[in-house]
Amino acid sequence: MDIGGAAMHTHGSGRTTRTRLRGWTALAAVGALALTACGGGGDGKKDASPSPQGGESRPSVQLPSLAGEKVEVAAVWTGPEQENFTKVLKEFEKRTGATVTFVPAQDPIVTFLGTKVAGGAPPDVALLPQVGALVSAVANKWVQPVGPEARKQLDQNYSAGWKSLGAVNGTQYGVYYKAANKSLVWYNAKAFKAAGAQVPETWAAFLETADTLSASGVPAVSVGGADGWTLTDWFENIYLSQAGPQKYDQLAKHEIKWTDDSVKQALTTLGQLFGRKDFLAGGQTGALATEFPKSVTQTFTGGDRPAAGMVFEGDFVAVNIAQTEAKVGEDALVFPFPKVGAKAPVVSGGDVAVALKPTKGAQALLTFLASTDAAEIQAKLGGFVSPNRAVNPGAYPNAIQRDIAKNLIAAGDDFRFDMSDQAPASFGGTPGAGEWKDLQDFLANPADVAGTQARLEADAAKAFGN
């Protein structure tokens, strides 16, 4: 197997399904995140019996012999996330006899794939981290419909909502392999204890906690502003909670303008955090120079005097925490993104696998990725949540990951998919351009709300063509 890669990039991870994780409760004793679902779980008593081999029990799906066949897989994953995924690909190799090569892709992945297609050498399978990328790939006639064996796995293991996310105009093109809850704040337990800081439930309380940490000499939040996608997630959580799901859907489709007063309110609220130099590790300048992986690791190194007390991002943060000596559930704890309006937000992302070649190997890999076999291999490694409802929760390595996964499956209808991932890539998924760049400029100057709105609207109008 060929493996390449560099610094970790975790832009996607989950996509559009109106689902919501509910009833979060922090367990102060051990920091495990106990989540109580308010509706249809689907797992029942299966939760109590972990897979005795940690996800390596008898195969749940039969795969064809692919001896001598080469399969290329492209994704934007690098670093630990790529390493964990390659363990899944190695199992696919073992069971089929195929030779799998991982091809590191660049953002925007649509541009990367377009170059490959134009050159006559697309990968067999690609994992797309934006809904817009799937729609574009289908519109460009790059992708193949999902075959019958993969559809069978989808019907057995996925809810209608997750299946619909991988469909365009009623045809199934993709398998959502990886999901994410992007509405979590991870915190350094020692720093909180030393400062006497409290876990907040509301935005006002969150700012008070930030004040408490700052007064203790520890900046409140580590922001990975060098990666513009993290800033879109900050905005989306505030906007969903403050403006509500209806407005969120309208803005996501550019049915209302970014000059709307609801955007002004959300940016003003975000500015309450970004405008305080003492709240940010390294201030605004330091935040803009910090990439996502460092934003996590610097929060969980240095004992009770880390670079920051908190870092915001999805469940995949656990992958980066694993690169430090901190232990999830002990040193690294988590709470839901605080309520700005009536409800706490839940924003999701995800990665959808599609076949770009009409090959037996491509369809076999989609079938494998839709099975519990593939998901349970990566689940036990941490930093991964599957939307596959048949995955045994016992495959997850700790209570935090297990409860996040269980509640993703038991989700309701208030959840919203990552807004920037629904947009055309030129607006919502391109480094140094569109929303990513506009929000980086806002981080540099949080007082310029009106100017930020004007730039966002100009870029959105150009990308959406309206």
C-alpha positions as CSV (number, residue, x, y, z in Angstrom):
1,M,0.0,0.0,0.0
2,D,1.2,3.5,-0.9
3,I,0.7,6.1,1.8
4,G,1.4,9.8,1.5
5,G,0.5,12.9,3.5
6,A,1.6,15.9,5.6
7,A,-0.1,18.0,8.3
8,M,-3.6,17.0,9.3
9,H,-6.5,18.7,7.6
10,T,-9.9,17.9,9.0
11,H,-12.3,20.2,7.1
12,G,-15.2,18.0,6.5
13,S,-16.6,15.1,8.5
14,G,-20.4,14.8,8.5
15,R,-22.8,16.5,5.9
16,T,-26.4,17.5,5.3
17,T,-29.2,15.6,7.2
18,R,-31.4,17.5,9.5
19,T,-30.3,15.5,12.5
20,R,-29.6,16.7,16.0
21,L,-27.7,15.4,19.0
22,R,-29.8,16.0,22.1
23,G,-29.8,16.0,25.8
24,W,-26.1,16.6,26.6
25,T,-25.0,16.3,30.2
26,A,-21.5,16.7,31.4
27,L,-20.4,14.2,34.0
28,A,-18.1,16.2,36.2
29,A,-16.6,13.3,38.0
30,V,-14.7,11.7,35.1
31,G,-15.5,14.2,32.3
32,A,-17.4,11.6,30.3
33,L,-20.0,13.2,28.1
34,A,-23.3,11.6,28.9
35,L,-25.9,12.1,26.2
36,T,-29.5,11.4,26.6
37,A,-31.4,10.9,23.3
38,C,-35.0,12.1,23.1
39,G,-36.1,9.9,20.3
40,G,-35.6,6.7,18.2
41,G,-32.3,5.2,18.9
42,G,-32.3,2.0,16.9
43,D,-29.5,0.4,18.8
44,G,-31.5,-0.9,21.7
45,K,-29.7,-3.3,24.0
46,K,-26.9,-3.9,21.6
47,D,-25.0,-1.0,23.4
48,A,-24.3,-3.2,26.4
49,S,-22.2,-5.8,24.5
50,P,-19.0,-4.6,22.9
51,S,-17.5,-6.5,20.1
52,P,-15.2,-9.0,21.9
53,Q,-12.5,-8.5,19.3
54,G,-12.8,-4.7,19.3
55,G,-14.5,-4.6,15.9
56,E,-12.7,-7.6,14.4
57,S,-15.4,-10.2,14.8
58,R,-16.8,-12.3,12.0
59,P,-17.2,-10.2,8.8
60,S,-20.6,-8.7,8.2
61,V,-20.2,-8.4,4.5
62,Q,-18.7,-10.7,1.8
63,L,-16.3,-9.0,-0.6
64,P,-15.3,-10.2,-4.1
65,S,-11.8,-11.4,-5.0
66,L,-9.8,-8.6,-6.5
67,A,-6.5,-10.3,-6.9
68,G,-4.2,-8.2,-9.1
69,E,-6.6,-5.2,-9.2
70,K,-5.3,-1.8,-8.2
71,V,-7.5,0.7,-6.4
72,E,-6.7,4.3,-5.8
73,V,-8.4,6.3,-3.0
74,A,-8.3,10.0,-2.7
75,A,-9.1,12.2,0.3
76,V,-8.0,15.4,2.0
77,W,-7.1,13.5,5.1
78,T,-3.5,13.6,6.3
79,G,-1.6,12.9,9.5
80,P,-3.3,10.7,12.1
81,E,-6.6,10.8,10.4
82,Q,-5.1,9.4,7.2
83,E,-3.1,6.8,9.2
84,N,-6.2,5.5,10.8
85,F,-8.1,5.3,7.5
86,T,-5.2,3.4,6.0
87,K,-5.8,0.6,8.5
88,V,-9.3,0.3,7.1
89,L,-7.8,0.1,3.6
90,K,-5.3,-2.6,4.7
91,E,-8.1,-4.8,5.8
92,F,-9.8,-4.3,2.4
93,E,-6.6,-5.4,0.8
94,K,-6.3,-8.4,3.0
95,R,-9.9,-9.5,2.3
96,T,-9.9,-8.9,-1.5
97,G,-6.3,-9.3,-2.7
98,A,-6.4,-5.8,-4.2
99,T,-3.5,-3.3,-4.0
100,V,-4.8,0.0,-2.6
101,T,-3.0,3.3,-3.0
102,F,-4.0,6.4,-0.9
103,V,-3.7,9.6,-2.9
104,P,-3.6,12.8,-0.7
105,A,-5.9,15.4,-2.2
106,Q,-5.8,19.1,-1.9
107,D,-8.6,21.5,-1.1
108,P,-10.7,22.3,-3.0
109,I,-11.1,18.7,-3.8
110,V,-13.3,19.4,-6.8
111,T,-10.4,21.3,-8.4
112,F,-8.0,18.4,-7.6
113,L,-10.4,15.8,-9.1
114,G,-11.1,17.9,-12.1
115,T,-7.4,17.9,-12.9
116,K,-7.2,14.2,-12.5
117,V,-10.3,13.6,-14.7
118,A,-9.0,15.9,-17.3
119,G,-5.7,14.0,-17.3
120,G,-7.5,10.7,-17.8
121,A,-6.4,9.4,-14.4
122,P,-9.0,9.9,-11.7
123,P,-8.8,7.8,-8.6
124,D,-11.2,4.9,-8.3
125,V,-12.8,6.3,-5.1
126,A,-12.8,9.7,-3.5
127,L,-14.0,10.9,-0.2
128,L,-15.6,14.3,-0.6
129,P,-15.8,16.6,2.5
130,Q,-18.4,19.0,1.1
131,V,-22.0,18.5,-0.1
132,G,-21.2,21.0,-2.8
133,A,-18.4,18.8,-4.0
134,L,-20.7,15.8,-4.4
135,V,-23.3,17.9,-6.4
136,S,-20.5,19.4,-8.6
137,A,-19.0,15.9,-9.2
138,V,-22.4,14.6,-10.3
139,A,-23.1,17.6,-12.4
140,N,-19.7,17.1,-14.1
141,K,-20.6,13.4,-14.7
142,W,-17.5,12.3,-12.9
143,V,-19.1,9.8,-10.5
144,Q,-20.8,6.4,-10.9
145,P,-24.1,5.4,-9.1
146,V,-23.7,3.2,-6.1
147,G,-23.9,-0.5,-7.1
148,P,-26.4,-3.1,-5.7
149,E,-24.1,-4.6,-3.0
150,A,-23.3,-1.2,-1.6
151,R,-27.0,-0.2,-1.7
152,K,-27.8,-3.3,0.2
153,Q,-25.4,-2.3,3.0
154,L,-26.8,1.3,3.0
155,D,-30.4,-0.1,3.3
156,Q,-29.3,-2.3,6.2
157,N,-27.1,0.1,8.1
158,Y,-28.2,3.7,7.4
159,S,-31.2,5.9,8.1
160,A,-33.1,7.4,5.2
161,G,-31.6,10.8,6.1
162,W,-28.0,9.7,5.7
163,K,-28.8,7.9,2.5
164,S,-30.4,11.0,1.1
165,L,-27.3,12.9,1.8
166,G,-25.4,10.7,-0.7
167,A,-28.1,11.0,-3.3
168,V,-28.5,13.6,-6.1
169,N,-31.8,14.0,-7.9
170,G,-33.0,10.6,-6.5
171,T,-29.9,8.6,-7.6
172,Q,-27.6,7.2,-4.9
173,Y,-24.0,8.2,-5.7
174,G,-22.3,8.1,-2.3
175,V,-21.8,6.4,1.0
176,Y,-21.3,8.6,4.1
177,Y,-18.4,6.9,5.8
178,K,-17.5,9.5,8.4
179,A,-19.6,12.0,10.3
180,A,-18.8,14.7,12.9
181,N,-20.5,16.7,15.6
182,K,-19.0,20.1,15.1
183,S,-20.6,21.7,18.1
184,L,-18.2,20.8,20.9
185,V,-15.8,22.7,23.2
186,W,-12.9,20.7,24.5
187,Y,-11.2,22.0,27.7
188,N,-8.1,21.4,29.8
189,A,-9.3,20.0,33.1
190,K,-6.2,21.1,35.0
191,A,-6.4,24.6,33.7
192,F,-10.1,24.9,34.6
193,K,-9.5,23.6,38.1
194,A,-6.5,25.9,38.7
195,A,-8.5,28.9,37.6
196,G,-11.8,27.9,39.3
197,A,-13.5,28.1,36.0
198,Q,-17.0,26.6,35.5
199,V,-18.4,24.7,32.5
200,P,-20.8,27.1,30.8
201,E,-24.2,26.4,29.2
202,T,-24.9,29.8,27.6
203,W,-22.9,32.2,25.6
204,A,-22.9,34.8,28.4
205,A,-21.6,32.1,30.8
206,F,-19.0,31.1,28.2
207,L,-17.6,34.7,28.2
208,E,-17.6,34.7,32.0
209,T,-15.6,31.4,31.9
210,A,-13.2,33.1,29.4
211,D,-12.8,36.0,31.8
212,T,-12.0,33.6,34.7
213,L,-9.4,31.8,32.7
214,S,-7.8,35.0,31.4
215,A,-7.6,36.4,34.9
216,S,-5.7,33.3,36.0
217,G,-3.1,33.9,33.3
218,V,-4.3,31.3,30.8
219,P,-5.8,32.6,27.5
220,A,-9.3,31.3,27.2
221,V,-9.5,29.9,23.7
222,S,-7.1,28.4,21.1
223,V,-8.3,29.3,17.7
224,G,-6.9,27.7,14.5
225,G,-7.5,30.8,12.4
226,A,-4.8,29.8,9.8
227,D,-7.4,27.2,8.6
228,G,-10.3,29.3,7.6
229,W,-12.8,26.4,7.9
230,T,-12.6,26.5,11.7
231,L,-13.9,30.1,11.6
232,T,-16.9,29.1,9.5
233,D,-17.7,26.6,12.2
234,W,-17.6,29.3,14.9
235,F,-20.0,31.4,12.9
236,E,-22.4,28.6,12.0
237,N,-22.8,27.5,15.6
238,I,-23.6,31.0,16.8
239,Y,-25.8,31.7,13.8
240,L,-27.8,28.4,14.2
241,S,-28.5,29.0,17.9
242,Q,-29.2,32.7,17.6
243,A,-31.0,33.0,14.3
244,G,-32.7,29.6,14.3
245,P,-32.8,26.7,11.8
246,Q,-35.1,28.5,9.2
247,K,-32.8,31.4,8.8
248,Y,-29.8,29.0,8.8
249,D,-31.3,27.1,5.8
250,Q,-32.1,30.4,4.0
251,L,-28.5,31.7,4.4
252,A,-27.0,28.3,3.5
253,K,-28.9,28.6,0.1
254,H,-28.2,32.3,-0.3
255,E,-31.9,32.9,-0.2
256,I,-31.2,35.8,2.2
257,K,-28.1,38.0,1.9
258,W,-25.1,38.1,4.1
259,T,-25.9,41.7,4.8
260,D,-29.1,40.5,6.6
261,D,-29.4,41.8,10.2
262,S,-29.2,38.2,11.5
263,V,-25.7,37.9,10.2
264,K,-24.8,41.2,11.8
265,Q,-26.0,39.9,15.1
266,A,-24.0,36.7,14.8
267,L,-20.8,38.5,13.8
268,T,-21.3,41.0,16.6
269,T,-21.7,38.0,19.1
270,L,-18.6,36.3,17.7
271,G,-16.7,39.6,18.0
272,Q,-17.3,39.5,21.8
273,L,-14.8,36.6,21.8
274,F,-12.5,37.5,18.9
275,G,-12.3,41.1,19.9
276,R,-10.7,40.3,23.2
277,K,-6.9,39.8,22.6
278,D,-6.5,38.4,26.1
279,F,-9.1,35.7,25.3
280,L,-7.1,34.3,22.4
281,A,-3.9,32.3,22.5
282,G,-1.4,34.6,20.9
283,G,-4.1,37.3,20.4
284,Q,-5.6,37.8,17.0
285,T,-2.2,37.7,15.3
286,G,-1.3,34.4,17.0
287,A,-4.7,32.9,16.2
288,L,-4.3,33.7,12.5
289,A,-0.9,32.0,12.5
290,T,-2.2,28.8,14.2
291,E,-3.3,25.8,12.2
292,F,-6.0,23.5,13.5
293,P,-3.8,20.7,14.7
294,K,-1.7,23.1,16.8
295,S,-4.8,24.8,18.2
296,V,-5.6,21.5,19.8
297,T,-2.2,20.2,20.9
298,Q,-1.2,23.5,22.5
299,T,-4.4,23.4,24.6
300,F,-3.4,20.1,26.1
301,T,0.3,20.5,26.8
302,G,1.8,22.5,29.6
303,G,-0.1,21.0,32.5
304,D,-2.3,23.6,34.2
305,R,-0.6,26.4,32.3
306,P,-1.3,25.6,28.7
307,A,-1.4,28.0,25.8
308,A,-5.2,28.1,26.2
309,G,-7.9,26.6,28.4
310,M,-10.4,25.6,25.6
311,V,-10.5,24.7,22.0
312,F,-13.6,24.5,19.9
313,E,-14.2,21.9,17.2
314,G,-15.7,18.5,16.5
315,D,-15.3,15.0,17.9
316,F,-12.3,14.6,15.6
317,V,-10.3,16.8,18.0
318,A,-9.7,13.5,19.9
319,V,-7.3,12.5,17.1
320,N,-5.0,15.5,17.8
321,I,-5.3,15.1,21.6
322,A,-3.9,11.7,21.1
323,Q,-0.7,13.3,19.9
324,T,-0.2,14.8,23.4
325,E,0.1,13.1,26.8
326,A,-3.4,14.2,27.8
327,K,-6.1,11.6,28.2
328,V,-9.6,12.1,26.8
329,G,-12.1,11.8,29.7
330,E,-9.5,12.8,32.3
331,D,-7.2,15.6,31.2
332,A,-9.3,16.6,28.2
333,L,-13.0,17.0,28.8
334,V,-15.8,18.4,26.6
335,F,-19.0,20.3,26.7
336,P,-21.6,21.3,24.1
337,F,-21.3,24.6,22.3
338,P,-23.0,27.1,24.5
339,K,-26.6,28.3,23.8
340,V,-26.7,31.7,22.2
341,G,-30.4,31.7,21.6
342,A,-33.1,29.3,22.8
343,K,-31.4,26.1,21.9
344,A,-27.8,24.8,21.8
345,P,-26.7,24.3,18.2
346,V,-25.6,21.1,16.7
347,V,-23.8,21.4,13.4
348,S,-22.5,18.4,11.6
349,G,-20.1,17.6,8.8
350,G,-19.0,14.4,7.0
351,D,-17.2,12.7,4.2
352,V,-19.0,10.8,1.4
353,A,-17.3,8.1,-0.6
354,V,-18.0,8.1,-4.3
355,A,-16.8,5.9,-7.2
356,L,-15.1,7.8,-10.1
357,K,-14.4,4.7,-12.2
358,P,-16.8,1.9,-13.3
359,T,-14.6,-0.7,-11.7
360,K,-15.3,-3.8,-9.6
361,G,-12.7,-2.5,-7.1
362,A,-14.4,0.9,-6.7
363,Q,-17.8,-0.7,-6.0
364,A,-16.3,-3.3,-3.6
365,L,-14.7,-0.5,-1.6
366,L,-18.0,1.4,-1.4
367,T,-19.6,-1.8,-0.2
368,F,-16.9,-2.2,2.5
369,L,-17.1,1.4,3.6
370,A,-20.9,1.1,4.0
371,S,-20.4,-2.0,6.3
372,T,-19.9,-2.2,10.0
373,D,-16.6,-4.0,9.4
374,A,-14.9,-0.8,8.0
375,A,-16.4,1.6,10.5
376,E,-15.6,-0.5,13.6
377,I,-11.9,-0.7,12.6
378,Q,-11.6,3.1,12.6
379,A,-14.0,3.6,15.5
380,K,-11.7,1.8,18.0
381,L,-8.8,4.1,17.0
382,G,-10.6,7.2,18.2
383,G,-11.4,10.6,16.6
384,F,-14.0,9.0,14.4
385,V,-17.8,8.9,14.4
386,S,-19.8,6.7,12.0
387,P,-23.3,7.5,10.8
388,N,-23.7,3.7,10.4
389,R,-26.4,2.8,12.9
390,A,-25.4,-0.9,13.0
391,V,-21.9,-0.1,14.4
392,N,-21.5,-1.6,17.9
393,P,-21.0,1.3,20.4
394,G,-18.6,-0.9,22.2
395,A,-16.2,-0.4,19.3
396,Y,-15.5,3.2,20.4
397,P,-12.6,3.6,22.7
398,N,-14.1,5.7,25.5
399,A,-17.4,7.0,26.9
400,I,-17.1,10.4,25.2
401,Q,-16.7,9.0,21.7
402,R,-19.3,6.3,22.4
403,D,-22.0,8.7,23.6
404,I,-21.3,11.1,20.7
405,A,-21.8,8.2,18.2
406,K,-24.9,6.9,20.0
407,N,-26.6,10.2,19.9
408,L,-25.7,10.8,16.3
409,I,-27.7,7.7,15.5
410,A,-30.5,8.8,17.8
411,A,-30.7,12.2,16.2
412,G,-33.8,14.2,15.7
413,D,-34.7,17.0,13.2
414,D,-33.1,20.1,14.7
415,F,-29.6,19.3,13.5
416,R,-28.1,21.3,10.6
417,F,-25.3,20.3,8.2
418,D,-22.2,22.5,8.0
419,M,-23.3,25.6,6.1
420,S,-20.0,26.3,4.3
421,D,-19.9,22.7,3.1
422,Q,-23.3,23.2,1.4
423,A,-22.0,26.2,-0.5
424,P,-20.2,26.2,-3.8
425,A,-16.5,25.4,-3.1
426,S,-15.4,28.8,-4.4
427,F,-17.3,30.4,-1.5
428,G,-17.3,27.8,1.3
429,G,-14.4,25.5,0.7
430,T,-11.4,27.3,-0.7
431,P,-8.3,28.4,1.3
432,G,-7.5,32.1,1.0
433,A,-10.8,32.9,-0.7
434,G,-14.5,33.4,-0.1
435,E,-15.9,32.8,3.4
436,W,-12.7,31.4,4.7
437,K,-10.7,34.5,3.8
438,D,-13.5,36.9,4.8
439,L,-13.7,35.4,8.3
440,Q,-10.0,35.5,8.7
441,D,-10.1,39.2,7.9
442,F,-12.9,39.5,10.5
443,L,-10.7,37.7,13.1
444,A,-8.0,40.3,12.3
445,N,-10.4,43.1,12.8
446,P,-13.6,42.0,14.7
447,A,-14.9,45.6,14.9
448,D,-15.5,45.6,11.1
449,V,-18.8,43.9,11.1
450,A,-20.4,45.9,8.2
451,G,-17.3,45.5,6.0
452,T,-17.2,41.7,6.7
453,Q,-20.9,41.4,5.8
454,A,-20.3,43.3,2.5
455,R,-17.4,41.1,1.5
456,L,-19.2,37.9,2.4
457,E,-22.2,39.0,0.4
458,A,-20.1,40.0,-2.7
459,D,-18.3,36.6,-2.6
460,A,-21.5,34.6,-2.0
461,A,-23.4,36.4,-4.8
462,K,-20.5,35.6,-7.2
463,A,-20.3,31.9,-6.2
464,F,-24.1,31.3,-6.2
465,G,-24.6,33.3,-9.3
466,N,-27.3,35.5,-7.8
